[in-house]
């Protein structure tokens, strides 16, 4: 049964027959997402189906294992074992991906040219957003009536726990994100990602191995914070770039090398997201002249410069989330609204 889920409130709808899409990091747990009753700005389709009937006469171009069909769809078929075949159809002009159950069930990690279906969906989404001057940022964030505060940082730099510190200590704040957020650079506003779940991602080795074969539903921000989720876009107030260090310092952007900060942000983006090297998107760009040139889209990362230039930005260096929280709280001017238990 196909449902229409509002993956990103007021921004992205996913039409799908799956409630969990592993690898679609901006909204993998759609079980908590609300039904999309109104049109959003972007709509993508992700379907798991066994119905793959491709006539060889329909194939008009080939790039590695990717084939261009007459209707401008990209077909992928990979026989990895005698009775195990991975099938995919990408309809770039309809923003639609179809995979067979074997592909969804077996592919949890990137292996050569085989990417998990959720990652393919994420990267297609990334390209679509980039062409409309949106960025997916590896960032946490909270919001008040004056605007949103973003915490951009590499993995394991206390983004999530810093967000939790603010939400636990200031009941006036709304949740924006704890792993990724989406920014409309043209309007300098951010959209929340309430269906991510890295709150409890430090699993042991057994849990990680088990996760390769089966993805369990996890608690998402929608589930944990309920009505305290930002349900619409919000203008950005301040951006904080978090760095691990022992000196507990706050440095305004004008006091650091701007190009160095850009390189830090680009390295975070390129480590976390793979759209620019995704084999499906590369094949589509090669086979369809009228589709997006992936190398040209890399220049869109100039959006990062524009984002920083139009906002107040601080580099915050500390060793743990509690110190990050205290340093940022002083800049924002918040008082701790939750009394301490003595």
Secondary structure, DSSP 8 states (H G I E B T S, - for coil): --EEEEEETTTEEEEES-SB-TT-TTS-BGGGS-B--S--SEEEEEEE-S-----GGGEEEEETTEEEETTS-EEEEEEEETTEEEEEEEETTTTEEEE-HHHHHH--S-BTTB--HHHHHHHHHHHHHHHTTEEEESEEEEEETTEEEEEE--TTSSHHHHHHHHHHH-TT-EEEESS-EEEETTTTEEE--TT---TT----HHHHHHHTT-------HHHHHGGGB--S-EEEEEEEEEEE-SS-EEEEGGGS-HHHHHHHHHHHHHHH--GGG-HHHHHHHHH-TTS--HHHHGGGGHHHHHHHHTSEEEEEEESSHHHHHHHHHHHHT----S----
